[in-house]
């Protein structure tokens, strides 16, 4: 079964690398949270797939849990907040839009990988809080970058804010603070759900 897990994980890695290919030619795309998450998820899944294939050392449980949390958040944001892509203009690979790979397929596969192929009950009680740590770092990075390079894109007319819900120029600082608090609550809620699901599942690998 570890060979099945290896193929599954390597397939996730391929999807992540293919779906983030825009960022290699347009470097300002790396300001998107989903591109950062997708690339790191690809690296970790390549590591996990190789480890499954060679019976080597797997990525740390904390890291897999954190990326599972972020993958779920990526899918939720894409489903509830971001506008859908236009198939007529979207980049397609293997007949699938790359944004669909990045925002929906890879996250869904990552969640299934976590549930089916990972051991469980390995998290300390405080991990949902520690999984929040990247959110303020990312938000600070976006704001500082926007202040230093106000016309750097990647959005239309050089707008440096990747998402409208953190665009301080449109929202103002007060609304940004409100949105940031709401997003932090979502991050924590999803992380807590991942933690509780991990606690409910049997300690041994399901497959």
DOKOLNU-868984 format. One record per residue: residue in one letter; residue number from 0; x, y, z of N, C-alpha, C in turn. Coordinates in nm, 3 decimals, always signed. Layout:
REM residues N
a	NUM	X	Y	Z	X	Y	Z	X	Y	Z
...
END
This chain:
REM residues 207
x	0	+0.081	-0.121	+0.000	+0.000	+0.000	+0.000	+0.085	+0.127	+0.000
x	1	+0.209	+0.117	+0.049	+0.293	+0.236	+0.050	+0.326	+0.283	-0.091
x	2	+0.323	+0.192	-0.188	+0.346	+0.232	-0.327	+0.226	+0.311	-0.381
x	3	+0.105	+0.274	-0.337	-0.013	+0.352	-0.374	-0.003	+0.492	-0.313
x	4	+0.038	+0.497	-0.186	+0.055	+0.627	-0.121	+0.161	+0.710	-0.193
x	5	+0.270	+0.644	-0.236	+0.377	+0.716	-0.307	+0.326	+0.777	-0.437
x	6	+0.252	+0.699	-0.514	+0.198	+0.750	-0.641	+0.101	+0.864	-0.616
x	7	+0.014	+0.850	-0.516	-0.083	+0.954	-0.482	-0.012	+1.084	-0.446
x	8	+0.089	+1.073	-0.361	+0.161	+1.192	-0.314	+0.241	+1.257	-0.426
x	9	+0.303	+1.178	-0.508	+0.377	+1.234	-0.621	+0.284	+1.299	-0.721
x	10	+0.164	+1.244	-0.736	+0.064	+1.306	-0.825	+0.024	+1.443	-0.771
x	11	+0.007	+1.455	-0.639	-0.023	+1.586	-0.580	+0.091	+1.683	-0.608
x	12	+0.215	+1.636	-0.593	+0.331	+1.723	-0.618	+0.331	+1.773	-0.762
x	13	+0.303	+1.685	-0.856	+0.299	+1.725	-0.997	+0.191	+1.830	-1.020
x	14	+0.073	+1.808	-0.965	-0.035	+1.906	-0.979	+0.005	+2.041	-0.922
x	15	+0.070	+2.040	-0.807	+0.111	+2.165	-0.744	+0.214	+2.239	-0.828
x	16	+0.313	+2.167	-0.881	+0.417	+2.232	-0.959	+0.363	+2.283	-1.093
x	17	+0.275	+2.205	-1.154	+0.216	+2.248	-1.282	+0.127	+2.370	-1.261
x	18	+0.049	+2.369	-1.155	-0.048	+2.478	-1.134	+0.016	+2.607	-1.085
x	19	+0.142	+2.601	-1.041	+0.212	+2.724	-1.000	+0.311	+2.771	-1.105
x	20	+0.302	+2.718	-1.226	+0.403	+2.749	-1.328	+0.402	+2.896	-1.368
x	21	+0.287	+2.965	-1.354	+0.281	+3.107	-1.389	+0.385	+3.187	-1.309
x	22	+0.405	+3.147	-1.185	+0.492	+3.226	-1.098	+0.638	+3.221	-1.140
x	23	+0.676	+3.123	-1.220	+0.815	+3.116	-1.263	+0.846	+3.220	-1.371
x	24	+0.746	+3.264	-1.445	+0.767	+3.367	-1.546	+0.715	+3.504	-1.500
x	25	+0.623	+3.506	-1.404	+0.571	+3.631	-1.348	+0.591	+3.626	-1.198
x	26	+0.705	+3.676	-1.155	+0.748	+3.657	-1.016	+0.653	+3.722	-0.916
x	27	+0.580	+3.826	-0.958	+0.489	+3.888	-0.861	+0.372	+3.798	-0.825
x	28	+0.353	+3.688	-0.896	+0.249	+3.592	-0.858	+0.280	+3.522	-0.725
x	29	+0.407	+3.525	-0.684	+0.442	+3.460	-0.558	+0.382	+3.532	-0.437
x	30	+0.326	+3.653	-0.459	+0.260	+3.721	-0.348	+0.126	+3.656	-0.313
x	31	+0.071	+3.576	-0.403	-0.053	+3.504	-0.373	-0.028	+3.395	-0.270
x	32	-0.111	+3.391	-0.168	-0.102	+3.286	-0.066	-0.114	+3.148	-0.129
x	33	-0.204	+3.134	-0.226	-0.227	+3.002	-0.285	-0.106	+2.952	-0.362
x	34	-0.032	+3.041	-0.425	+0.089	+2.999	-0.496	+0.196	+2.956	-0.397
x	35	+0.210	+3.031	-0.289	+0.307	+2.992	-0.187	+0.271	+2.858	-0.126
x	36	+0.143	+2.846	-0.087	+0.097	+2.721	-0.027	+0.111	+2.605	-0.125
x	37	+0.073	+2.628	-0.252	+0.079	+2.521	-0.351	+0.220	+2.471	-0.374
x	38	+0.315	+2.564	-0.381	+0.454	+2.524	-0.406	+0.510	+2.446	-0.287
x	39	+0.486	+2.496	-0.165	+0.535	+2.424	-0.047	+0.466	+2.288	-0.034
x	40	+0.337	+2.283	-0.062	+0.266	+2.155	-0.060	+0.328	+2.059	-0.161
x	41	+0.363	+2.109	-0.279	+0.429	+2.024	-0.379	+0.561	+1.969	-0.329
x	42	+0.641	+2.054	-0.265	+0.770	+2.008	-0.212	+0.751	+1.901	-0.105
x	43	+0.658	+1.925	-0.014	+0.637	+1.830	+0.095	+0.578	+1.699	+0.044
x	44	+0.489	+1.707	-0.055	+0.432	+1.584	-0.110	+0.536	+1.507	-0.192
x	45	+0.626	+1.580	-0.259	+0.736	+1.510	-0.327	+0.824	+1.437	-0.226
x	46	+0.852	+1.503	-0.114	+0.928	+1.441	-0.005	+0.853	+1.318	+0.048
x	47	+0.723	+1.335	+0.078	+0.644	+1.224	+0.133	+0.634	+1.109	+0.033
x	48	+0.615	+1.142	-0.096	+0.606	+1.037	-0.197	+0.735	+0.959	-0.210
x	49	+0.848	+1.031	-0.212	+0.978	+0.963	-0.220	+1.002	+0.878	-0.096
x	50	+0.964	+0.931	+0.020	+0.982	+0.854	+0.144	+0.896	+0.728	+0.144
x	51	+0.774	+0.737	+0.092	+0.688	+0.619	+0.083	+0.747	+0.517	-0.014
x	52	+0.799	+0.566	-0.124	+0.855	+0.476	-0.225	+0.979	+0.405	-0.174
x	53	+1.063	+0.479	-0.102	+1.192	+0.425	-0.057	+1.189	+0.378	+0.088
x	54	+1.070	+0.387	+0.150	+1.055	+0.351	+0.291	+1.148	+0.436	+0.377
x	55	+1.151	+0.566	+0.349	+1.238	+0.658	+0.420	+1.165	+0.737	+0.527
x	56	+1.225	+0.850	+0.565	+1.170	+0.934	+0.672	+1.064	+1.027	+0.615
x	57	+0.946	+1.025	+0.672	+0.835	+1.107	+0.627	+0.848	+1.250	+0.681
x	58	+0.781	+1.347	+0.617	+0.779	+1.483	+0.671	+0.720	+1.485	+0.812
x	59	+0.758	+1.582	+0.893	+0.704	+1.589	+1.031	+0.552	+1.599	+1.031
x	60	+0.491	+1.540	+1.132	+0.346	+1.543	+1.144	+0.294	+1.686	+1.152
x	61	+0.365	+1.774	+1.225	+0.322	+1.913	+1.239	+0.312	+1.980	+1.102
x	62	+0.411	+1.955	+1.018	+0.412	+2.017	+0.886	+0.299	+1.966	+0.798
x	63	+0.274	+1.835	+0.801	+0.165	+1.780	+0.721	+0.030	+1.834	+0.770
x	64	+0.013	+1.843	+0.901	-0.111	+1.897	+0.953	-0.131	+2.043	+0.917
x	65	-0.024	+2.120	+0.923	-0.030	+2.262	+0.887	-0.069	+2.278	+0.741
x	66	-0.006	+2.202	+0.653	-0.037	+2.214	+0.510	-0.177	+2.164	+0.478
x	67	-0.223	+2.065	+0.551	-0.362	+2.019	+0.533	-0.458	+2.131	+0.570
x	68	-0.430	+2.199	+0.680	-0.512	+2.313	+0.721	-0.514	+2.421	+0.614
x	69	-0.397	+2.456	+0.563	-0.388	+2.562	+0.463	-0.451	+2.519	+0.331
x	70	-0.443	+2.392	+0.299	-0.506	+2.343	+0.177	-0.658	+2.358	+0.186
x	71	-0.715	+2.326	+0.302	-0.859	+2.342	+0.321	-0.897	+2.489	+0.310
x	72	-0.818	+2.577	+0.370	-0.846	+2.721	+0.364	-0.840	+2.769	+0.220
x	73	-0.741	+2.724	+0.145	-0.730	+2.761	+0.003	-0.857	+2.724	-0.072
x	74	-0.906	+2.603	-0.050	-1.026	+2.558	-0.119	-1.148	+2.639	-0.075
x	75	-1.159	+2.670	+0.054	-1.273	+2.747	+0.104	-1.275	+2.888	+0.047
x	76	-1.157	+2.952	+0.043	-1.148	+3.088	-0.012	-1.185	+3.088	-0.160
x	77	-1.135	+2.987	-0.233	-1.166	+2.979	-0.376	-1.315	+2.957	-0.399
x	78	-1.377	+2.877	-0.313	-1.518	+2.843	-0.333	-1.611	+2.957	-0.292
x	79	-1.580	+3.023	-0.179	-1.674	+3.120	-0.124	-1.641	+3.266	-0.155
x	80	-1.515	+3.298	-0.186	-1.476	+3.438	-0.198	-1.431	+3.476	-0.339
x	81	-1.340	+3.397	-0.397	-1.281	+3.436	-0.525	-1.379	+3.413	-0.639
x	82	-1.379	+3.500	-0.739	-1.467	+3.479	-0.855	-1.418	+3.360	-0.937
x	83	-1.507	+3.289	-1.004	-1.465	+3.174	-1.086	-1.387	+3.218	-1.208
x	84	-1.297	+3.133	-1.254	-1.220	+3.162	-1.375	-1.306	+3.147	-1.499
x	85	-1.269	+3.220	-1.600	-1.334	+3.208	-1.731	-1.260	+3.101	-1.811
x	86	-1.323	+2.989	-1.842	-1.253	+2.883	-1.917	-1.198	+2.930	-2.051
x	87	-1.257	+3.035	-2.106	-1.211	+3.083	-2.237	-1.075	+3.149	-2.229
x	88	-1.038	+3.203	-2.113	-0.910	+3.273	-2.099	-0.815	+3.205	-2.001
x	89	-0.864	+3.108	-1.927	-0.780	+3.043	-1.826	-0.676	+2.952	-1.890
x	90	-0.564	+2.935	-1.821	-0.461	+2.842	-1.866	-0.506	+2.699	-1.839
x	91	-0.494	+2.615	-1.940	-0.538	+2.476	-1.930	-0.418	+2.383	-1.944
x	92	-0.415	+2.280	-1.862	-0.316	+2.173	-1.873	-0.391	+2.042	-1.860
x	93	-0.374	+1.953	-1.955	-0.445	+1.825	-1.958	-0.597	+1.847	-1.957
x	94	-0.642	+1.956	-2.016	-0.784	+1.987	-2.021	-0.842	+2.039	-1.892
x	95	-0.758	+2.072	-1.795	-0.804	+2.121	-1.664	-0.743	+2.259	-1.641
x	96	-0.823	+2.352	-1.591	-0.770	+2.485	-1.559	-0.669	+2.473	-1.445
x	97	-0.554	+2.542	-1.459	-0.451	+2.532	-1.357	-0.499	+2.585	-1.221
x	98	-0.587	+2.686	-1.223	-0.640	+2.735	-1.096	-0.729	+2.630	-1.029
x	99	-0.797	+2.550	-1.109	-0.876	+2.441	-1.052	-0.785	+2.337	-0.986
x	100	-0.674	+2.308	-1.050	-0.576	+2.218	-0.989	-0.528	+2.272	-0.855
x	101	-0.493	+2.403	-0.855	-0.432	+2.463	-0.737	-0.531	+2.484	-0.623
x	102	-0.653	+2.527	-0.656	-0.750	+2.565	-0.553	-0.846	+2.454	-0.513
x	103	-0.858	+2.351	-0.594	-0.959	+2.250	-0.564	-0.903	+2.107	-0.563
x	104	-0.840	+2.066	-0.675	-0.799	+1.925	-0.686	-0.686	+1.893	-0.589
x	105	-0.578	+1.970	-0.593	-0.464	+1.942	-0.504	-0.505	+1.950	-0.356
x	106	-0.581	+2.054	-0.313	-0.625	+2.054	-0.172	-0.709	+1.933	-0.133
x	107	-0.802	+1.893	-0.222	-0.885	+1.776	-0.190	-0.800	+1.650	-0.178
x	108	-0.703	+1.634	-0.269	-0.615	+1.518	-0.262	-0.527	+1.522	-0.138
x	109	-0.484	+1.642	-0.098	-0.401	+1.655	+0.022	-0.479	+1.615	+0.147
x	110	-0.606	+1.653	+0.153	-0.689	+1.614	+0.268	-0.707	+1.462	+0.272
x	111	-0.733	+1.401	+0.157	-0.747	+1.255	+0.153	-0.616	+1.186	+0.191
x	112	-0.505	+1.244	+0.148	-0.375	+1.188	+0.186	-0.359	+1.190	+0.337
x	113	-0.393	+1.303	+0.398	-0.382	+1.316	+0.543	-0.469	+1.213	+0.615
x	114	-0.592	+1.196	+0.567	-0.685	+1.104	+0.633	-0.646	+0.959	+0.612
x	115	-0.607	+0.923	+0.490	-0.591	+0.782	+0.455	-0.449	+0.728	+0.474
x	116	-0.348	+0.812	+0.451	-0.211	+0.760	+0.444	-0.120	+0.805	+0.557
x	117	-0.167	+0.895	+0.643	-0.086	+0.939	+0.757	-0.126	+0.866	+0.884
x	118	-0.029	+0.851	+0.974	-0.063	+0.807	+1.109	-0.127	+0.924	+1.183
x	119	-0.208	+0.893	+1.285	-0.283	+0.998	+1.354	-0.254	+0.998	+1.503
x	120	-0.317	+1.096	+1.569	-0.301	+1.117	+1.713	-0.156	+1.148	+1.750
x	121	-0.089	+1.225	+1.664	+0.051	+1.261	+1.689	+0.067	+1.409	+1.726
x	122	-0.043	+1.486	+1.726	-0.034	+1.630	+1.749	-0.045	+1.663	+1.898
x	123	+0.038	+1.756	+1.942	+0.020	+1.812	+2.076	-0.102	+1.903	+2.076
x	124	-0.155	+1.932	+2.194	-0.281	+2.006	+2.205	-0.272	+2.147	+2.148
x	125	-0.151	+2.205	+2.147	-0.138	+2.344	+2.108	-0.115	+2.365	+1.959
x	126	-0.110	+2.260	+1.879	-0.072	+2.278	+1.738	-0.169	+2.365	+1.657
x	127	-0.301	+2.364	+1.682	-0.386	+2.454	+1.603	-0.346	+2.601	+1.617
x	128	-0.291	+2.637	+1.734	-0.244	+2.775	+1.753	-0.115	+2.798	+1.676
x	129	-0.024	+2.702	+1.681	+0.104	+2.720	+1.610	+0.086	+2.719	+1.459
x	130	-0.017	+2.651	+1.409	-0.044	+2.654	+1.265	-0.086	+2.792	+1.218
x	131	-0.128	+2.877	+1.310	-0.165	+3.015	+1.275	-0.044	+3.103	+1.246
x	132	+0.075	+3.058	+1.281	+0.191	+3.146	+1.284	+0.223	+3.209	+1.148
x	133	+0.196	+3.139	+1.040	+0.232	+3.194	+0.909	+0.138	+3.304	+0.865
x	134	+0.015	+3.305	+0.915	-0.082	+3.404	+0.869	-0.036	+3.548	+0.895
x	135	+0.005	+3.585	+1.017	+0.052	+3.724	+1.036	+0.180	+3.754	+0.958
x	136	+0.265	+3.654	+0.939	+0.386	+3.674	+0.859	+0.348	+3.707	+0.716
x	137	+0.255	+3.630	+0.662	+0.211	+3.654	+0.524	+0.146	+3.791	+0.511
x	138	+0.057	+3.825	+0.604	-0.012	+3.953	+0.597	+0.088	+4.069	+0.607
x	139	+0.185	+4.057	+0.697	+0.288	+4.160	+0.710	+0.369	+4.173	+0.583
x	140	+0.403	+4.059	+0.523	+0.479	+4.060	+0.397	+0.402	+4.134	+0.287
x	141	+0.272	+4.107	+0.275	+0.191	+4.171	+0.171	+0.184	+4.322	+0.193
x	142	+0.162	+4.364	+0.317	+0.147	+4.506	+0.346	+0.279	+4.581	+0.325
x	143	+0.389	+4.525	+0.376	+0.520	+4.591	+0.360	+0.557	+4.599	+0.212
x	144	+0.537	+4.490	+0.139	+0.566	+4.491	-0.004	+0.485	+4.598	-0.076
x	145	+0.356	+4.609	-0.041	+0.269	+4.708	-0.105	+0.313	+4.851	-0.075
x	146	+0.364	+4.874	+0.047	+0.410	+5.008	+0.082	+0.540	+5.044	+0.010
x	147	+0.627	+4.948	-0.007	+0.756	+4.972	-0.073	+0.744	+4.974	-0.224
x	148	+0.660	+4.886	-0.279	+0.644	+4.877	-0.426	+0.494	+4.889	-0.459
x	149	+0.439	+5.010	-0.454	+0.293	+5.028	-0.465	+0.235	+4.998	-0.603
x	150	+0.317	+4.977	-0.703	+0.266	+4.949	-0.838	+0.323	+4.818	-0.894
x	151	+0.350	+4.726	-0.803	+0.421	+4.604	-0.843	+0.329	+4.491	-0.889
x	152	+0.196	+4.510	-0.880	+0.106	+4.402	-0.919	+0.101	+4.293	-0.812
x	153	+0.035	+4.185	-0.838	-0.001	+4.126	-0.967	-0.140	+4.161	-1.019
x	154	-0.221	+4.235	-0.944	-0.357	+4.263	-0.990	-0.358	+4.376	-1.092
x	155	-0.473	+4.402	-1.148	-0.487	+4.500	-1.255	-0.437	+4.637	-1.212
x	156	-0.380	+4.710	-1.309	-0.328	+4.845	-1.287	-0.214	+4.848	-1.185
x	157	-0.147	+4.734	-1.170	-0.033	+4.729	-1.080	-0.067	+4.720	-0.933
x	158	-0.193	+4.697	-0.899	-0.233	+4.686	-0.759	-0.150	+4.576	-0.690
x	159	-0.077	+4.610	-0.582	+0.013	+4.512	-0.520	-0.056	+4.417	-0.425
x	160	-0.183	+4.441	-0.394	-0.254	+4.352	-0.301	-0.316	+4.236	-0.379
x	161	-0.280	+4.114	-0.344	-0.326	+3.999	-0.423	-0.475	+3.971	-0.408
x	162	-0.535	+4.011	-0.295	-0.676	+3.983	-0.270	-0.746	+4.111	-0.224
x	163	-0.868	+4.131	-0.273	-0.943	+4.249	-0.236	-0.973	+4.258	-0.088
x	164	-0.986	+4.144	-0.020	-1.024	+4.146	+0.120	-0.909	+4.181	+0.214
x	165	-0.787	+4.203	+0.158	-0.677	+4.256	+0.239	-0.616	+4.380	+0.174
x	166	-0.689	+4.441	+0.082	-0.641	+4.560	+0.012	-0.668	+4.682	+0.098
x	167	-0.566	+4.728	+0.169	-0.584	+4.840	+0.262	-0.617	+4.969	+0.189
x	168	-0.576	+4.982	+0.063	-0.609	+5.102	-0.013	-0.758	+5.114	-0.038
x	169	-0.825	+5.002	-0.057	-0.969	+5.002	-0.079	-1.048	+4.995	+0.051
x	170	-0.994	+4.924	+0.150	-1.070	+4.895	+0.271	-1.045	+4.996	+0.383
x	171	-0.922	+5.048	+0.391	-0.882	+5.125	+0.508	-0.830	+5.031	+0.616
x	172	-0.755	+5.088	+0.710	-0.689	+5.006	+0.812	-0.788	+4.940	+0.907
x	173	-0.895	+5.008	+0.939	-0.992	+4.951	+1.033	-1.058	+4.827	+0.975
x	174	-1.105	+4.835	+0.850	-1.169	+4.720	+0.788	-1.069	+4.608	+0.764
x	175	-0.945	+4.645	+0.732	-0.842	+4.542	+0.717	-0.824	+4.465	+0.848
x	176	-0.822	+4.538	+0.960	-0.808	+4.473	+1.090	-0.924	+4.377	+1.116
x	177	-1.045	+4.421	+1.082	-1.163	+4.335	+1.099	-1.151	+4.210	+1.013
x	178	-1.114	+4.229	+0.885	-1.100	+4.115	+0.794	-0.991	+4.021	+0.841
x	179	-0.879	+4.078	+0.890	-0.768	+3.995	+0.937	-0.811	+3.912	+1.057
x	180	-0.889	+3.972	+1.148	-0.937	+3.898	+1.264	-1.031	+3.785	+1.222
x	181	-1.117	+3.813	+1.125	-1.207	+3.709	+1.075	-1.129	+3.596	+1.008
x	182	-1.029	+3.633	+0.929	-0.948	+3.530	+0.863	-0.872	+3.447	+0.965
x	183	-0.818	+3.512	+1.069	-0.746	+3.439	+1.173	-0.841	+3.340	+1.242
x	184	-0.966	+3.382	+1.263	-1.064	+3.292	+1.324	-1.091	+3.172	+1.234
x	185	-1.098	+3.197	+1.103	-1.118	+3.087	+1.008	-0.999	+2.992	+1.011
x	186	-0.877	+3.049	+1.009	-0.757	+2.966	+1.017	-0.761	+2.878	+1.141
x	187	-0.793	+2.939	+1.254	-0.796	+2.863	+1.379	-0.906	+2.757	+1.377
x	188	-1.023	+2.794	+1.325	-1.134	+2.699	+1.320	-1.102	+2.578	+1.233
x	189	-1.042	+2.602	+1.117	-1.006	+2.491	+1.029	-0.897	+2.407	+1.094
x	190	-0.798	+2.474	+1.154	-0.692	+2.400	+1.222	-0.746	+2.315	+1.336
x	191	-0.841	+2.369	+1.410	-0.902	+2.293	+1.519	-0.978	+2.173	+1.465
x	192	-1.047	+2.191	+1.352	-1.120	+2.080	+1.291	-1.024	+1.970	+1.247
x	193	-0.912	+2.008	+1.186	-0.810	+1.910	+1.145	-0.757	+1.836	+1.268
x	194	-0.731	+1.911	+1.374	-0.681	+1.851	+1.498	-0.782	+1.751	+1.556
x	195	-0.909	+1.789	+1.559	-1.011	+1.700	+1.617	-1.034	+1.576	+1.531
x	196	-1.033	+1.595	+1.399	-1.046	+1.479	+1.309	-0.930	+1.384	+1.331
x	197	-0.810	+1.439	+1.347	-0.692	+1.356	+1.373	-0.708	+1.279	+1.503
x	198	-0.767	+1.342	+1.604	-0.789	+1.275	+1.733	-0.894	+1.164	+1.722
x	199	-0.994	+1.186	+1.637	-1.101	+1.087	+1.623	-1.055	+0.964	+1.547
x	200	-0.970	+0.983	+1.447	-0.926	+0.873	+1.361	-0.835	+0.777	+1.440
x	201	-0.831	+0.651	+1.400	-0.740	+0.556	+1.465	-0.595	+0.601	+1.450
x	202	-0.513	+0.565	+1.546	-0.373	+0.607	+1.544	-0.298	+0.549	+1.424
x	203	-0.331	+0.427	+1.384	-0.260	+0.366	+1.274	-0.313	+0.418	+1.141
x	204	-0.234	+0.398	+1.035	-0.272	+0.441	+0.902	-0.397	+0.365	+0.859
x	205	-0.495	+0.435	+0.801	-0.619	+0.369	+0.760	-0.597	+0.274	+0.643
x	206	-0.509	+0.311	+0.550	-0.479	+0.224	+0.435	-0.333	+0.183	+0.439
END
